[in-house]
C-alpha cells in the first residue's frame, strides 16, 4: 500500500511530465460515448451525447489530467483531486499552455476536466471495464453537478438508484 505522500509525489511527477510533453488532443469518439450511454439508458441521452461531443470537438487539454485524477481503478477525496488540479492549472498557466478562457478561470478548467473524465468513463463503461461500479459512481458525481447533464443524472437515478442514497462514497 502506498502512502499519501507517495501518491502525492507520483501525481505531481505525472503532472510535470504532462506539461513537459503535452499529449495530442484527440476528438471524442461519439460511437464509443454512445455505447457507454446505452449502458445507462436505451433512449433519451442523445442530447447529452451531442453536448459531450460539442464540448471538446477537437479534444481537450484536460483529457490527460482527467485520466490521472479519475482513473477507473482508484479514487481520491475530491479535495485532493482539486489540489492536484489547481497545481497543474497554475503551472500550465505559467508555461502558457492554456487558452485564455482556461487560463483565466479555474472553475472552467475544473468543469472541462470533469467533462473529460466523464467522456473517458462513458467510453470505458461501454467497453465493459471491470471497474464498472467505480465508473458509474464517477458518472453520477459529474452528472449531478452540471445542469446540462440533467438527463444523464435522471437516467442514472432511474437505473442505479443506490448511487443516490445518502452516504454513498466512491471508496
Backbone as JSON Lines, residues from 0, in Angstrom:
{"i":0,"aa":"X","n":[0.84,-1.18,0.0],"ca":[0.0,0.0,0.0],"c":[0.89,1.24,0.0]}
{"i":1,"aa":"X","n":[0.56,2.19,-0.88],"ca":[1.37,3.4,-0.95],"c":[0.82,4.44,0.01]}
{"i":2,"aa":"X","n":[1.71,5.26,0.54],"ca":[1.27,6.32,1.44],"c":[0.75,7.5,0.63]}
{"i":3,"aa":"X","n":[0.03,8.38,1.3],"ca":[-0.49,9.56,0.6],"c":[0.65,10.43,0.1]}
{"i":4,"aa":"X","n":[1.78,10.42,0.81],"ca":[2.95,11.17,0.36],"c":[3.49,10.59,-0.95]}
{"i":5,"aa":"X","n":[3.51,9.26,-1.04],"ca":[3.96,8.6,-2.26],"c":[3.02,8.93,-3.42]}
{"i":6,"aa":"X","n":[1.71,8.88,-3.16],"ca":[0.72,9.22,-4.19],"c":[0.87,10.66,-4.63]}
{"i":7,"aa":"X","n":[1.06,11.55,-3.68],"ca":[1.23,12.96,-4.0],"c":[2.46,13.17,-4.88]}
{"i":8,"aa":"X","n":[3.55,12.55,-4.51],"ca":[4.79,12.67,-5.3],"c":[4.59,12.1,-6.71]}
{"i":9,"aa":"X","n":[3.93,10.94,-6.79],"ca":[3.7,10.3,-8.09],"c":[2.81,11.16,-8.98]}
{"i":10,"aa":"X","n":[1.74,11.71,-8.41],"ca":[0.83,12.52,-9.22],"c":[1.47,13.84,-9.63]}
{"i":11,"aa":"X","n":[2.23,14.44,-8.75],"ca":[2.91,15.69,-9.12],"c":[3.93,15.44,-10.24]}
{"i":12,"aa":"X","n":[4.64,14.34,-10.16],"ca":[5.61,13.99,-11.21],"c":[4.88,13.72,-12.53]}
{"i":13,"aa":"X","n":[3.75,13.04,-12.47],"ca":[2.98,12.76,-13.69],"c":[2.44,14.05,-14.29]}
{"i":14,"aa":"X","n":[2.01,14.98,-13.47],"ca":[1.53,16.28,-13.97],"c":[2.67,17.06,-14.62]}
{"i":15,"aa":"X","n":[3.84,17.03,-14.0],"ca":[5.0,17.7,-14.58],"c":[5.35,17.09,-15.93]}
{"i":16,"aa":"X","n":[5.27,15.78,-16.04],"ca":[5.54,15.12,-17.32],"c":[4.52,15.52,-18.38]}
{"i":17,"aa":"X","n":[3.27,15.69,-17.99],"ca":[2.24,16.15,-18.94],"c":[2.55,17.55,-19.46]}
{"i":18,"aa":"X","n":[3.02,18.41,-18.57],"ca":[3.35,19.77,-19.01],"c":[4.58,19.77,-19.91]}
{"i":19,"aa":"X","n":[5.54,18.9,-19.6],"ca":[6.75,18.83,-20.4],"c":[6.48,18.26,-21.79]}
{"i":20,"aa":"X","n":[5.61,17.28,-21.85],"ca":[5.27,16.62,-23.12],"c":[3.75,16.52,-23.23]}
{"i":21,"aa":"X","n":[3.09,17.64,-23.55],"ca":[1.63,17.61,-23.63],"c":[1.17,16.62,-24.7]}
{"i":22,"aa":"X","n":[0.23,15.75,-24.34],"ca":[-0.27,14.8,-25.34],"c":[-1.13,15.5,-26.38]}
{"i":23,"aa":"X","n":[-1.24,14.9,-27.52],"ca":[-2.08,15.43,-28.59],"c":[-3.54,15.3,-28.18]}
{"i":24,"aa":"X","n":[-4.3,16.35,-28.44],"ca":[-5.74,16.29,-28.18],"c":[-6.42,15.49,-29.28]}
{"i":25,"aa":"X","n":[-7.26,14.55,-28.89],"ca":[-7.99,13.72,-29.85],"c":[-9.48,13.99,-29.71]}
{"i":26,"aa":"X","n":[-10.19,14.1,-30.83],"ca":[-11.63,14.33,-30.75],"c":[-12.33,13.18,-30.04]}
{"i":27,"aa":"X","n":[-13.44,13.48,-29.37],"ca":[-14.17,12.4,-28.7],"c":[-14.74,11.42,-29.73]}
{"i":28,"aa":"X","n":[-14.8,10.18,-29.35],"ca":[-15.36,9.12,-30.2],"c":[-16.85,9.01,-29.88]}
{"i":29,"aa":"X","n":[-17.68,9.6,-30.73],"ca":[-19.12,9.63,-30.49],"c":[-19.71,8.23,-30.38]}
{"i":30,"aa":"X","n":[-19.23,7.31,-31.18],"ca":[-19.73,5.93,-31.12],"c":[-19.42,5.27,-29.8]}
{"i":31,"aa":"X","n":[-18.2,5.47,-29.3],"ca":[-17.81,4.88,-28.02],"c":[-18.57,5.53,-26.86]}
{"i":32,"aa":"X","n":[-18.78,6.85,-26.96],"ca":[-19.58,7.53,-25.94],"c":[-21.02,7.01,-25.94]}
{"i":33,"aa":"X","n":[-21.58,6.85,-27.13],"ca":[-22.95,6.34,-27.25],"c":[-23.08,4.95,-26.65]}
{"i":34,"aa":"X","n":[-22.07,4.11,-26.84],"ca":[-22.1,2.76,-26.25],"c":[-22.15,2.84,-24.73]}
{"i":35,"aa":"X","n":[-21.39,3.75,-24.14],"ca":[-21.43,3.93,-22.69],"c":[-22.77,4.46,-22.21]}
{"i":36,"aa":"X","n":[-23.32,5.42,-22.95],"ca":[-24.62,5.97,-22.58],"c":[-25.72,4.91,-22.67]}
{"i":37,"aa":"X","n":[-25.62,4.01,-23.65],"ca":[-26.61,2.93,-23.78],"c":[-26.56,1.96,-22.6]}
{"i":38,"aa":"X","n":[-25.42,1.87,-21.92],"ca":[-25.34,1.03,-20.71],"c":[-26.15,1.65,-19.57]}
{"i":39,"aa":"X","n":[-26.45,2.94,-19.7],"ca":[-27.21,3.65,-18.68],"c":[-28.69,3.72,-19.05]}
{"i":40,"aa":"X","n":[-28.98,4.04,-20.32],"ca":[-30.37,4.13,-20.78],"c":[-30.39,3.86,-22.28]}
{"i":41,"aa":"X","n":[-31.44,3.14,-22.71],"ca":[-31.57,2.82,-24.14],"c":[-31.9,4.04,-24.98]}
{"i":42,"aa":"X","n":[-32.62,4.99,-24.42],"ca":[-33.02,6.19,-25.15],"c":[-32.96,7.4,-24.22]}
{"i":43,"aa":"X","n":[-33.08,8.58,-24.83],"ca":[-33.2,9.8,-24.06],"c":[-31.91,10.53,-23.76]}
{"i":44,"aa":"X","n":[-30.77,10.01,-24.23],"ca":[-29.5,10.67,-23.9],"c":[-28.78,11.22,-25.13]}
{"i":45,"aa":"X","n":[-29.5,11.34,-26.24],"ca":[-28.88,11.89,-27.45],"c":[-28.38,13.31,-27.24]}
{"i":46,"aa":"X","n":[-29.15,14.11,-26.5],"ca":[-28.73,15.49,-26.23],"c":[-27.46,15.54,-25.4]}
{"i":47,"aa":"X","n":[-27.32,14.63,-24.46],"ca":[-26.11,14.57,-23.64],"c":[-24.93,14.18,-24.53]}
{"i":48,"aa":"X","n":[-25.14,13.2,-25.4],"ca":[-24.08,12.8,-26.32],"c":[-23.63,13.99,-27.17]}
{"i":49,"aa":"X","n":[-24.58,14.7,-27.74],"ca":[-24.25,15.86,-28.58],"c":[-23.5,16.91,-27.77]}
{"i":50,"aa":"X","n":[-23.92,17.13,-26.54],"ca":[-23.27,18.13,-25.69],"c":[-21.84,17.73,-25.35]}
{"i":51,"aa":"X","n":[-21.64,16.45,-25.05],"ca":[-20.29,15.97,-24.72],"c":[-19.34,16.07,-25.91]}
{"i":52,"aa":"X","n":[-19.85,15.78,-27.1],"ca":[-19.01,15.87,-28.3],"c":[-18.75,17.34,-28.64]}
{"i":53,"aa":"X","n":[-19.78,18.17,-28.55],"ca":[-19.63,19.6,-28.87],"c":[-18.73,20.32,-27.88]}
{"i":54,"aa":"X","n":[-18.67,19.83,-26.65],"ca":[-17.85,20.47,-25.62],"c":[-16.36,20.44,-25.97]}
{"i":55,"aa":"X","n":[-15.92,19.42,-26.65],"ca":[-14.5,19.28,-26.99],"c":[-14.35,18.63,-28.35]}
{"i":56,"aa":"X","n":[-14.81,19.31,-29.42],"ca":[-14.8,18.66,-30.74],"c":[-13.4,18.25,-31.21]}
{"i":57,"aa":"X","n":[-12.38,18.93,-30.75],"ca":[-11.01,18.59,-31.14],"c":[-10.24,17.92,-30.0]}
{"i":58,"aa":"X","n":[-10.97,17.53,-28.96],"ca":[-10.31,17.02,-27.77],"c":[-10.09,18.16,-26.79]}
{"i":59,"aa":"X","n":[-9.55,17.86,-25.64],"ca":[-9.37,18.88,-24.61],"c":[-8.0,18.73,-23.97]}
{"i":60,"aa":"X","n":[-7.43,19.88,-23.6],"ca":[-6.15,19.85,-22.89],"c":[-6.29,19.23,-21.51]}
{"i":61,"aa":"X","n":[-7.52,19.05,-21.05],"ca":[-7.75,18.46,-19.74],"c":[-7.9,16.94,-19.79]}
{"i":62,"aa":"X","n":[-7.87,16.34,-20.98],"ca":[-8.07,14.89,-21.09],"c":[-7.02,14.1,-20.3]}
{"i":63,"aa":"X","n":[-5.77,14.46,-20.44],"ca":[-4.71,13.68,-19.79],"c":[-4.73,13.83,-18.28]}
{"i":64,"aa":"X","n":[-4.96,15.04,-17.78],"ca":[-5.01,15.23,-16.32],"c":[-6.25,14.54,-15.76]}
{"i":65,"aa":"X","n":[-7.34,14.53,-16.52],"ca":[-8.56,13.83,-16.08],"c":[-8.28,12.34,-15.92]}
{"i":66,"aa":"X","n":[-7.54,11.77,-16.85],"ca":[-7.2,10.34,-16.76],"c":[-6.33,10.06,-15.53]}
{"i":67,"aa":"X","n":[-5.48,10.99,-15.17],"ca":[-4.64,10.82,-13.98],"c":[-5.45,10.93,-12.68]}
{"i":68,"aa":"X","n":[-6.34,11.91,-12.63],"ca":[-7.05,12.18,-11.39],"c":[-8.27,11.3,-11.16]}
{"i":69,"aa":"X","n":[-8.81,10.74,-12.24],"ca":[-10.01,9.92,-12.09],"c":[-9.87,8.59,-12.85]}
{"i":70,"aa":"X","n":[-8.85,7.81,-12.5],"ca":[-8.69,6.51,-13.15],"c":[-9.78,5.55,-12.68]}
{"i":71,"aa":"X","n":[-10.16,4.6,-13.51],"ca":[-11.23,3.68,-13.09],"c":[-10.86,2.79,-11.92]}
{"i":72,"aa":"X","n":[-9.59,2.59,-11.66],"ca":[-9.18,1.67,-10.61],"c":[-8.9,2.3,-9.27]}
{"i":73,"aa":"X","n":[-9.05,3.62,-9.15],"ca":[-8.69,4.28,-7.9],"c":[-9.47,5.57,-7.77]}
{"i":74,"aa":"X","n":[-9.69,5.99,-6.53],"ca":[-10.32,7.29,-6.3],"c":[-9.66,7.95,-5.1]}
{"i":75,"aa":"X","n":[-9.69,9.26,-5.12],"ca":[-9.18,10.06,-4.02],"c":[-10.29,10.99,-3.55]}
{"i":76,"aa":"X","n":[-10.11,11.58,-2.4],"ca":[-11.04,12.6,-1.95],"c":[-11.01,13.75,-2.95]}
{"i":77,"aa":"X","n":[-12.16,14.37,-3.14],"ca":[-12.23,15.45,-4.11],"c":[-11.29,16.61,-3.75]}
{"i":78,"aa":"X","n":[-11.11,16.88,-2.48],"ca":[-10.19,17.95,-2.08],"c":[-8.78,17.67,-2.59]}
{"i":79,"aa":"X","n":[-8.36,16.41,-2.56],"ca":[-7.04,16.06,-3.09],"c":[-7.0,16.22,-4.6]}
{"i":80,"aa":"X","n":[-8.05,15.77,-5.29],"ca":[-8.12,15.95,-6.75],"c":[-8.01,17.43,-7.11]}
{"i":81,"aa":"X","n":[-8.75,18.26,-6.39],"ca":[-8.73,19.7,-6.69],"c":[-7.35,20.27,-6.41]}
{"i":82,"aa":"X","n":[-6.71,19.85,-5.34],"ca":[-5.36,20.33,-5.04],"c":[-4.41,20.04,-6.19]}
{"i":83,"aa":"X","n":[-4.42,18.78,-6.66],"ca":[-3.55,18.44,-7.78],"c":[-3.93,19.21,-9.04]}
{"i":84,"aa":"X","n":[-5.23,19.36,-9.29],"ca":[-5.68,20.08,-10.48],"c":[-5.28,21.55,-10.42]}
{"i":85,"aa":"X","n":[-5.41,22.18,-9.26],"ca":[-5.02,23.6,-9.12],"c":[-3.53,23.76,-9.38]}
{"i":86,"aa":"X","n":[-2.74,22.88,-8.82],"ca":[-1.29,22.98,-9.02],"c":[-0.94,22.8,-10.51]}
{"i":87,"aa":"X","n":[-1.61,21.84,-11.15],"ca":[-1.36,21.62,-12.58],"c":[-1.83,22.82,-13.4]}
{"i":88,"aa":"X","n":[-2.99,23.35,-13.07],"ca":[-3.53,24.52,-13.76],"c":[-2.59,25.72,-13.62]}
{"i":89,"aa":"X","n":[-2.12,25.98,-12.39],"ca":[-1.22,27.11,-12.17],"c":[0.08,26.95,-12.96]}
{"i":90,"aa":"X","n":[0.66,25.76,-12.94],"ca":[1.9,25.52,-13.67],"c":[1.67,25.58,-15.18]}
{"i":91,"aa":"X","n":[0.53,25.09,-15.65],"ca":[0.21,25.15,-17.08],"c":[-0.01,26.59,-17.52]}
{"i":92,"aa":"X","n":[-0.65,27.37,-16.68],"ca":[-0.82,28.81,-16.98],"c":[0.54,29.49,-17.07]}
{"i":93,"aa":"X","n":[1.4,29.22,-16.1],"ca":[2.73,29.84,-16.09],"c":[3.53,29.45,-17.32]}
{"i":94,"aa":"X","n":[3.31,28.25,-17.83],"ca":[4.02,27.77,-19.02],"c":[3.29,28.18,-20.31]}
{"i":95,"aa":"X","n":[2.21,28.95,-20.18],"ca":[1.43,29.44,-21.32],"c":[0.9,28.28,-22.18]}
{"i":96,"aa":"X","n":[0.41,27.24,-21.52],"ca":[-0.1,26.06,-22.21],"c":[-1.62,26.01,-22.27]}
{"i":97,"aa":"X","n":[-2.28,27.06,-21.78],"ca":[-3.74,27.08,-21.76],"c":[-4.26,28.24,-22.6]}
{"i":98,"aa":"X","n":[-5.44,28.04,-23.2],"ca":[-6.05,29.16,-23.9],"c":[-6.5,30.2,-22.88]}
{"i":99,"aa":"X","n":[-6.86,31.38,-23.36],"ca":[-7.2,32.5,-22.47],"c":[-8.35,32.15,-21.52]}
{"i":100,"aa":"X","n":[-9.37,31.47,-22.02],"ca":[-10.53,31.13,-21.19],"c":[-10.13,30.22,-20.02]}
{"i":101,"aa":"X","n":[-9.35,29.19,-20.31],"ca":[-8.93,28.28,-19.25],"c":[-7.92,28.93,-18.31]}
{"i":102,"aa":"X","n":[-7.04,29.73,-18.84],"ca":[-6.03,30.38,-18.0],"c":[-6.67,31.37,-17.03]}
{"i":103,"aa":"X","n":[-7.8,31.96,-17.41],"ca":[-8.43,32.98,-16.59],"c":[-9.33,32.43,-15.48]}
{"i":104,"aa":"X","n":[-9.74,31.17,-15.6],"ca":[-10.8,30.7,-14.71],"c":[-10.61,29.23,-14.33]}
{"i":105,"aa":"X","n":[-10.18,29.0,-13.08],"ca":[-10.02,27.61,-12.64],"c":[-11.36,26.87,-12.66]}
{"i":106,"aa":"X","n":[-12.44,27.55,-12.38],"ca":[-13.76,26.9,-12.41],"c":[-14.05,26.29,-13.77]}
{"i":107,"aa":"X","n":[-13.73,27.0,-14.84],"ca":[-13.93,26.46,-16.19],"c":[-12.95,25.32,-16.47]}
{"i":108,"aa":"X","n":[-11.73,25.45,-15.98],"ca":[-10.75,24.38,-16.13],"c":[-11.26,23.11,-15.43]}
{"i":109,"aa":"X","n":[-11.78,23.26,-14.22],"ca":[-12.28,22.11,-13.46],"c":[-13.47,21.48,-14.18]}
{"i":110,"aa":"X","n":[-14.38,22.31,-14.72],"ca":[-15.52,21.77,-15.45],"c":[-15.05,20.95,-16.64]}
{"i":111,"aa":"X","n":[-14.11,21.5,-17.4],"ca":[-13.6,20.76,-18.56],"c":[-12.9,19.47,-18.14]}
{"i":112,"aa":"X","n":[-12.19,19.54,-17.04],"ca":[-11.52,18.34,-16.54],"c":[-12.57,17.28,-16.17]}
{"i":113,"aa":"X","n":[-13.61,17.68,-15.47],"ca":[-14.66,16.72,-15.1],"c":[-15.37,16.16,-16.33]}
{"i":114,"aa":"X","n":[-15.62,17.0,-17.33],"ca":[-16.29,16.51,-18.54],"c":[-15.35,15.61,-19.33]}
{"i":115,"aa":"X","n":[-14.05,15.91,-19.31],"ca":[-13.08,15.0,-19.94],"c":[-13.14,13.63,-19.27]}
{"i":116,"aa":"X","n":[-13.13,13.64,-17.94],"ca":[-13.2,12.38,-17.19],"c":[-14.52,11.66,-17.49]}
{"i":117,"aa":"X","n":[-15.61,12.4,-17.58],"ca":[-16.91,11.79,-17.89],"c":[-16.87,11.09,-19.24]}
{"i":118,"aa":"X","n":[-16.32,11.76,-20.24],"ca":[-16.21,11.12,-21.56],"c":[-15.4,9.83,-21.47]}
{"i":119,"aa":"X","n":[-14.28,9.88,-20.76],"ca":[-13.44,8.69,-20.61],"c":[-14.18,7.58,-19.89]}
{"i":120,"aa":"X","n":[-14.91,7.93,-18.84],"ca":[-15.63,6.92,-18.07],"c":[-16.76,6.29,-18.88]}
{"i":121,"aa":"X","n":[-17.44,7.08,-19.68],"ca":[-18.5,6.54,-20.52],"c":[-17.93,5.57,-21.56]}
{"i":122,"aa":"X","n":[-16.8,5.93,-22.16],"ca":[-16.16,5.03,-23.13],"c":[-15.77,3.72,-22.44]}
{"i":123,"aa":"X","n":[-15.15,3.83,-21.27],"ca":[-14.73,2.63,-20.54],"c":[-15.93,1.79,-20.13]}
{"i":124,"aa":"X","n":[-17.01,2.44,-19.72],"ca":[-18.23,1.72,-19.36],"c":[-18.77,0.96,-20.58]}
{"i":125,"aa":"X","n":[-18.78,1.61,-21.73],"ca":[-19.25,0.98,-22.96],"c":[-18.39,-0.19,-23.39]}
{"i":126,"aa":"X","n":[-17.14,-0.19,-22.97],"ca":[-16.23,-1.29,-23.3],"c":[-16.29,-2.43,-22.29]}
{"i":127,"aa":"X","n":[-17.14,-2.27,-21.27],"ca":[-17.28,-3.32,-20.27],"c":[-16.13,-3.39,-19.29]}
{"i":128,"aa":"X","n":[-15.58,-2.25,-18.92],"ca":[-14.46,-2.2,-17.98],"c":[-14.82,-2.91,-16.67]}
{"i":129,"aa":"X","n":[-13.89,-3.66,-16.09],"ca":[-14.19,-4.39,-14.86],"c":[-14.5,-3.51,-13.64]}
{"i":130,"aa":"X","n":[-14.1,-2.27,-13.67],"ca":[-14.38,-1.34,-12.55],"c":[-15.68,-0.59,-12.79]}
{"i":131,"aa":"X","n":[-16.71,-1.3,-13.24],"ca":[-17.97,-0.66,-13.6],"c":[-18.56,0.16,-12.45]}
{"i":132,"aa":"X","n":[-18.55,-0.37,-11.26],"ca":[-19.16,0.34,-10.13],"c":[-18.49,1.69,-9.88]}
{"i":133,"aa":"X","n":[-17.18,1.72,-9.93],"ca":[-16.47,3.0,-9.71],"c":[-16.74,3.95,-10.88]}
{"i":134,"aa":"X","n":[-16.77,3.42,-12.1],"ca":[-17.09,4.27,-13.25],"c":[-18.48,4.87,-13.1]}
{"i":135,"aa":"X","n":[-19.45,4.06,-12.71],"ca":[-20.8,4.57,-12.5],"c":[-20.83,5.64,-11.41]}
{"i":136,"aa":"X","n":[-20.08,5.43,-10.35],"ca":[-20.01,6.42,-9.27],"c":[-19.42,7.73,-9.76]}
{"i":137,"aa":"X","n":[-18.36,7.65,-10.56],"ca":[-17.78,8.86,-11.14],"c":[-18.8,9.57,-12.04]}
{"i":138,"aa":"X","n":[-19.53,8.8,-12.84],"ca":[-20.52,9.38,-13.75],"c":[-21.61,10.08,-12.95]}
{"i":139,"aa":"X","n":[-22.09,9.44,-11.9],"ca":[-23.11,10.05,-11.03],"c":[-22.58,11.36,-10.45]}
{"i":140,"aa":"X","n":[-21.37,11.34,-9.97],"ca":[-20.77,12.52,-9.34],"c":[-20.76,13.71,-10.31]}
{"i":141,"aa":"X","n":[-20.36,13.47,-11.53],"ca":[-20.28,14.56,-12.51],"c":[-21.67,14.95,-13.02]}
{"i":142,"aa":"X","n":[-22.5,13.97,-13.33],"ca":[-23.83,14.27,-13.85],"c":[-24.66,15.03,-12.83]}
{"i":143,"aa":"X","n":[-24.42,14.83,-11.56],"ca":[-25.18,15.51,-10.51],"c":[-24.76,16.96,-10.32]}
{"i":144,"aa":"X","n":[-23.63,17.31,-10.87],"ca":[-23.08,18.64,-10.63],"c":[-23.44,19.67,-11.7]}
{"i":145,"aa":"X","n":[-23.76,19.23,-12.91],"ca":[-23.93,20.17,-14.03],"c":[-25.35,20.07,-14.6]}
{"i":146,"aa":"X","n":[-26.03,21.2,-14.67],"ca":[-27.4,21.26,-15.17],"c":[-27.5,20.66,-16.57]}
{"i":147,"aa":"X","n":[-26.52,20.92,-17.41],"ca":[-26.55,20.41,-18.79],"c":[-26.56,18.89,-18.84]}
{"i":148,"aa":"X","n":[-26.15,18.26,-17.76],"ca":[-26.11,16.8,-17.72],"c":[-27.32,16.23,-16.97]}
{"i":149,"aa":"X","n":[-28.34,17.05,-16.76],"ca":[-29.54,16.63,-16.05],"c":[-30.18,15.36,-16.59]}
{"i":150,"aa":"X","n":[-30.32,15.22,-17.93],"ca":[-30.91,13.98,-18.44],"c":[-30.09,12.74,-18.07]}
{"i":151,"aa":"X","n":[-28.79,12.87,-18.03],"ca":[-27.93,11.75,-17.63],"c":[-28.15,11.44,-16.15]}
{"i":152,"aa":"X","n":[-28.23,12.46,-15.32],"ca":[-28.48,12.25,-13.89],"c":[-29.81,11.54,-13.69]}
{"i":153,"aa":"X","n":[-30.85,12.0,-14.38],"ca":[-32.17,11.37,-14.21],"c":[-32.14,9.91,-14.68]}
{"i":154,"aa":"X","n":[-31.44,9.63,-15.77],"ca":[-31.34,8.26,-16.25],"c":[-30.58,7.4,-15.23]}
{"i":155,"aa":"X","n":[-29.55,7.96,-14.63],"ca":[-28.79,7.23,-13.61],"c":[-29.65,6.98,-12.38]}
{"i":156,"aa":"X","n":[-30.45,7.97,-11.98],"ca":[-31.33,7.79,-10.82],"c":[-32.33,6.66,-11.07]}
{"i":157,"aa":"X","n":[-32.84,6.59,-12.29],"ca":[-33.82,5.56,-12.63],"c":[-33.19,4.16,-12.68]}
{"i":158,"aa":"X","n":[-32.01,4.07,-13.25],"ca":[-31.37,2.77,-13.45],"c":[-30.55,2.3,-12.27]}
{"i":159,"aa":"X","n":[-29.91,3.24,-11.58],"ca":[-29.0,2.91,-10.48],"c":[-29.33,3.74,-9.23]}
{"i":160,"aa":"X","n":[-30.49,3.57,-8.65],"ca":[-30.89,4.43,-7.51],"c":[-29.97,4.32,-6.3]}
{"i":161,"aa":"X","n":[-29.3,3.2,-6.13],"ca":[-28.42,3.04,-4.96],"c":[-27.31,4.08,-4.94]}
{"i":162,"aa":"X","n":[-26.91,4.59,-6.1],"ca":[-25.84,5.59,-6.14],"c":[-26.28,6.95,-5.6]}
{"i":163,"aa":"X","n":[-27.58,7.12,-5.41],"ca":[-28.1,8.4,-4.95],"c":[-28.54,8.36,-3.49]}
{"i":164,"aa":"X","n":[-28.35,7.22,-2.85],"ca":[-28.7,7.1,-1.45],"c":[-27.71,7.89,-0.61]}
{"i":165,"aa":"X","n":[-28.19,8.44,0.46],"ca":[-27.37,9.23,1.36],"c":[-26.17,8.4,1.84]}
{"i":166,"aa":"X","n":[-25.01,9.0,1.75],"ca":[-23.83,8.35,2.27],"c":[-23.03,7.53,1.27]}
{"i":167,"aa":"X","n":[-23.45,7.48,0.01],"ca":[-22.67,6.72,-0.96],"c":[-21.3,7.36,-1.15]}
{"i":168,"aa":"X","n":[-20.3,6.54,-1.32],"ca":[-18.93,7.02,-1.49],"c":[-18.27,6.28,-2.64]}
{"i":169,"aa":"X","n":[-17.3,6.93,-3.26],"ca":[-16.52,6.29,-4.32],"c":[-15.59,5.23,-3.75]}
{"i":170,"aa":"X","n":[-15.28,5.31,-2.5],"ca":[-14.32,4.39,-1.88],"c":[-14.95,3.1,-1.48]}
